[in-house]
């Protein structure tokens, strides 16, 4: 299940405040590193400032098992890039595939979005399978200084 992420969620995941909802918990080793959580918090703020709702917690039962969302608001031509990550101890349970499917469903409800894109490192075969399983097709490659060669994926919604 996707739950819209708000700043209070990031404050909680970073240890700044108690859980914003009773019973909500994190995996014992957290959902991601503090640096990534701070980066995603800033992305969420930028999305909200642009009037875009596109940042979510991936929740299973009462546990946050991952995070996903749009990297930027949709472009003028209706393209939005997604990203997602699952806590290390919660991988290989279908959470990423389900989250991508739900993000696509939500994107289809937004009349300003026509195309969803994503990038995966060539070494990230699991994420490539997640995208392919959700109907994405490869559209090209690029190079990133941190991740090396990236494969670009696209799903047309309309």
N, C-alpha and C positions, 0 to 999 in steps of 0.2 A: 504494500500500500504506500502511496506517496502522500506526504503531509507537507503542506506549504511551509518552507523554512522562513523563520523570522529571526530578527537579531537576538531575541532572548534565547533561541535554540543555540546559536553560536556562542553566546556568553556562557551558557550552561556547559556546552561541550569543551569550552576552554577553561572551565573551572572557576568562572567569575561569579556565578549565581547558582542557586539550587535548580533542580529540574523544573521547567515551566509548566509541566502537566504532571499530576500525581501518577506515579507508577511507571512513567517513561524512564527507560534505562539505556545505558551504553554497554557494548561488549567490554569485558574486563581490561582489554588493552586499548580501548577507545575506538573511534570510528576512523580517524586519520590523524596525521601529525598536527601539532599546533600551527606550524607554518602554513600548511594546506588549509586548515580551518580558518585562519586569518585571511588568507587569499579568497576563499569562498565567501566569507563574510563580506568582504569588500565587493565582490562580484554581485552578491545579493543586494547590497545597498545601491549599487549602480543600476541594477535592473529596476528596483523599486523607484528610484529617482526618475527613471525614464517611463514610469507607469506600466512596467512589464512585470507580470507574475511568472517566474520561471525558475524558481529555486526550491528544491524539495528534499526532505528527509525520506529515505527508504526505510520503512518500518515493517518489521515482522513481529506479530504479537504486540508486545509492549517495548520492543528493543529497536533502537536505531541501528540498522545494519549497514547503511551506506548513505551516500549523498549523490544527488544528480541535479542537472539543470542546464539552462541556457548560459552560454559563456558571455553573450552580449544580447541586447534586445534585437528583435528581428530587423534586418536591413530593409531599405526602401523597396527592394525587389522581392521581399518576402522570404528571405533565407535566414535560418537561425542555426547556429552550431551548438550541439549538445556535448556534455561531458558527464561522466558518472564514475563512481568508485565504490567498492564494497570493502568493509572492514576485513582485514587479513584473516581473521578467524571465522568469517562468515561466507567465504567464497565457495564456489562450486555447489550452490544450492538453488540456482535459478533466479536469484534476486536481481542481477544485472539485466538479464533478458526481460524479466517482468517490468523493471523500471523503464527500460527503453520502450517497451510496448506501450506503457502508460503515458510516457512523454509524447510518443507519436499520437496517441489518442487525444491528448490534451491539445497538441499542436493543430490537429485537424479541426478542433472546435474554435480555433482562433482564425478569423477570416484574413488576418494580415500575414499568415504563414503559409507558404506554398512548398517550401523545400526545407528539409532538415539535413544538416551535414554533421559529420563527426570525423575525427582523425584517430588513427591507432598507430603505435609503433609497429614496425615490421615484426618485432619479436613478440608482440602481444597477441598471440594466436587466439587465446580465449576471448578477448574483446572483439577480435575480428569475427569469430563465430557468433557472438551476441548480435552484432550488427547484421550479419548475413541472415541469421535466423529471423530478424525483424524486417527483412525486405530491403535493406540497404544494398547498394551496388557500389563497387569501387569506381572512382572517377579519376584517380591520378595519384601522384606522390609529391612530396616536398621534403625538404631537409630542415630539421630543428636542431639547434646547437645542444640542447639538453637530451633530447630523445632520439636523435639520429634520423634516419629515413622514416617518414610518416606515410601511411596509406590513407587517402581521403575517400570518404564514403558519402553517399547521398541517398535520401529517400524522398521521392516526389509525392506530395500529398494530394495534389489536384491536377 
